[in-house]
Amino acid sequence: MNIKAIVFDYGGVICFVPSHETEEELAGICGLTAQMFRELHLKFRGELDRGSYNVKEFYRHHLPVFGVFPEDEMLDKIAQADMESWKNINPETLRLMRDIKGAGFTLGILSNMHHEFLAWMRANTAILEPVDTAVFSCNYNLIKPETAIYEKLKELLGCEYQEIVFFDDLPDNITKARELGIHGFIWEGPGQARKLLKNLNAGFESL
């Protein structure tokens, strides 16, 4: 199989997903139940990642839908807690990414991410150092699983869909990738990803 590029999502892949306790804490700061907090993000988070809002604007605009009208002090706390919840990076994923780069393959990121978190990541981590191509939703006004963001990824990678492997933790994003011809896999951890890559291409035997 002629694989040229390996692409990773950020949330839930490069970083760990926020814990249940963290989600409960965030919901409490927002004045919501955990179920309401999940509903808020399921319905509206995409527009934050698209770049339509900054974090405080997102919560200021959408919390009233749930009967909460936040003041600036609450918004400051919510924005800080939201940002912190996505900073728990998985070192084993980073090691896998470096190994892929060392094996001579193109390394990419395709992630729904808002401007403020992207700025933090660039300033405070080395995640992007080995990456050849990074497509972040906020930079293109596109979000997964919209077809256009995968088209942008293919364009910037300079290869065909069937030459791309993509890892994401959300089934909808993998379903769309597979529809386009990408070798998409639900993320189950770095160990599982190494095994999959070895089975796909002899060039990954060293992983």
C-alpha positions in Angstrom: 0.0 0.0 0.0 1.4 3.4 -1.1 1.1 5.5 2.1 2.8 8.9 2.1 1.3 10.9 4.9 0.1 10.1 8.5 -2.2 12.7 10.0 -3.4 13.1 13.6 -6.2 14.9 15.3 -5.4 16.9 18.4 -8.2 16.6 20.9 -8.4 13.0 22.2 -5.4 11.9 20.1 -2.4 14.2 20.7 -3.9 15.2 24.0 -6.1 13.3 26.4 -9.8 14.1 26.5 -10.9 16.1 29.6 -11.7 13.8 32.4 -15.3 13.3 33.8 -14.2 15.3 36.8 -12.9 18.2 34.7 -16.1 18.2 32.7 -18.2 18.3 35.9 -16.0 21.2 37.1 -16.5 23.1 33.9 -20.2 22.5 33.9 -20.4 23.8 37.5 -18.5 27.0 36.6 -21.0 27.5 33.8 -24.0 26.9 36.1 -25.0 23.8 34.1 -25.4 20.1 34.7 -22.9 17.9 33.0 -25.6 16.8 30.6 -26.4 20.4 29.7 -22.7 21.2 29.3 -22.3 18.3 26.8 -25.4 19.4 24.9 -24.0 23.0 24.7 -20.8 21.7 23.1 -22.5 19.1 20.9 -24.7 21.8 19.4 -22.4 24.8 19.3 -18.7 24.0 19.8 -18.1 23.8 16.0 -18.6 27.5 15.6 -15.9 28.2 18.2 -13.5 25.9 16.4 -14.5 27.5 13.1 -13.2 30.8 14.4 -16.5 32.5 14.7 -15.9 33.4 18.4 -13.2 33.6 20.9 -13.8 31.5 24.0 -15.5 34.2 26.1 -17.7 35.2 23.3 -18.7 31.6 22.7 -19.9 31.2 26.2 -21.4 34.6 26.4 -23.5 33.9 23.3 -24.6 30.4 24.0 -25.0 30.0 27.8 -28.2 32.1 27.7 -29.8 29.3 25.6 -29.6 27.3 28.8 -30.8 30.2 31.0 -27.4 31.3 32.2 -26.4 35.0 31.7 -22.7 35.1 32.6 -20.9 38.2 33.9 -17.3 39.0 32.9 -15.8 37.4 36.1 -17.6 34.1 35.3 -16.5 34.2 31.7 -12.9 34.7 32.7 -13.1 31.5 34.9 -14.9 29.5 32.2 -12.4 30.5 29.5 -9.4 29.6 31.7 -10.9 26.3 32.7 -11.8 25.4 29.1 -8.3 26.2 27.9 -6.7 24.1 30.7 -8.9 21.1 30.0 -7.2 20.5 26.6 -3.5 20.8 27.7 -2.9 17.3 29.0 -0.7 16.0 26.1 0.0 12.3 25.6 3.8 11.9 25.4 3.4 8.5 23.7 1.5 10.0 20.8 4.3 12.6 20.4 6.8 9.8 20.4 4.9 8.0 17.7 4.7 11.2 15.6 8.5 11.7 15.9 9.1 8.0 14.9 6.8 8.4 11.8 8.8 11.5 10.8 12.0 9.6 11.4 10.8 6.8 9.2 10.6 9.2 6.3 6.8 9.8 6.0 5.0 13.1 5.9 3.5 14.0 9.2 0.3 16.0 9.5 -2.3 17.4 11.9 -6.0 17.9 11.1 -7.8 19.4 14.0 -10.9 21.4 14.9 -9.2 24.1 17.1 -10.0 27.7 18.0 -7.6 30.6 17.7 -6.8 31.0 21.3 -5.8 27.4 21.9 -3.8 27.3 18.7 -1.9 30.4 19.9 -1.2 28.7 23.3 0.0 25.5 21.6 2.4 27.4 19.3 3.9 29.4 22.2 4.1 26.7 24.8 4.7 23.3 23.2 6.9 21.6 20.6 4.0 19.7 19.1 4.4 21.3 15.7 8.2 21.0 15.3 8.2 17.7 13.4 4.9 18.4 11.6 5.0 19.0 7.8 1.4 20.1 7.3 -1.1 21.3 9.9 -4.7 22.2 9.1 -6.5 23.9 11.9 -10.2 24.6 11.5 -10.0 28.2 12.7 -7.5 29.2 10.0 -9.8 28.1 7.2 -13.3 28.7 8.5 -13.9 25.0 8.1 -14.6 22.2 10.5 -14.5 18.4 10.4 -16.4 16.5 9.1 -17.0 19.0 6.3 -15.6 17.7 3.0 -13.8 21.0 2.3 -11.4 20.7 5.3 -10.3 17.3 4.0 -9.8 18.7 0.6 -7.6 21.5 2.1 -5.6 18.8 3.9 -5.1 16.8 0.6 -4.1 20.0 -1.2 -1.5 21.0 1.4 -0.1 17.5 1.8 0.3 17.3 -2.0 -0.9 13.7 -2.2 -4.0 11.7 -3.0 -6.6 10.7 -0.4 -5.7 7.0 -0.7 -2.1 7.9 0.3 -3.2 9.4 3.6 -3.7 7.6 7.0 -5.8 9.6 9.5 -6.4 9.0 13.2 -9.3 10.7 15.0 -11.2 9.9 18.2 -14.6 10.9 16.7 -16.5 8.4 14.5 -18.1 11.0 12.3 -14.8 12.4 11.3 -13.4 9.0 10.4 -16.6 8.1 8.5 -16.2 11.2 6.3 -12.5 10.5 5.8 -13.2 6.9 4.6 -15.9 8.2 2.3 -13.3 10.3 0.6 -10.8 7.4 0.3 -8.6 8.2 3.3 -7.4 5.3 5.4 -9.2 6.5 8.6 -9.0 4.8 12.0 -10.7 5.5 15.3 -8.0 6.3 17.8 -7.5 3.7 20.5 -4.1 4.7 21.6 -0.5 4.9 20.3 0.1 1.2 20.7 -2.8 0.3 18.5 -1.8 2.9 16.0 1.7 1.5 15.7 0.3 -2.0 15.0 -2.1 -0.6 12.3 0.7 1.2 10.6 3.0 -1.8 10.5 0.2 -3.8 8.9 -0.4 -1.1 6.3 3.1 -0.5 5.0 6.5 -2.2 5.3 8.0 1.3 5.8 6.7 1.2 9.3 8.4 -2.0 10.5 10.7 0.1 12.7 7.9 1.6 14.7 
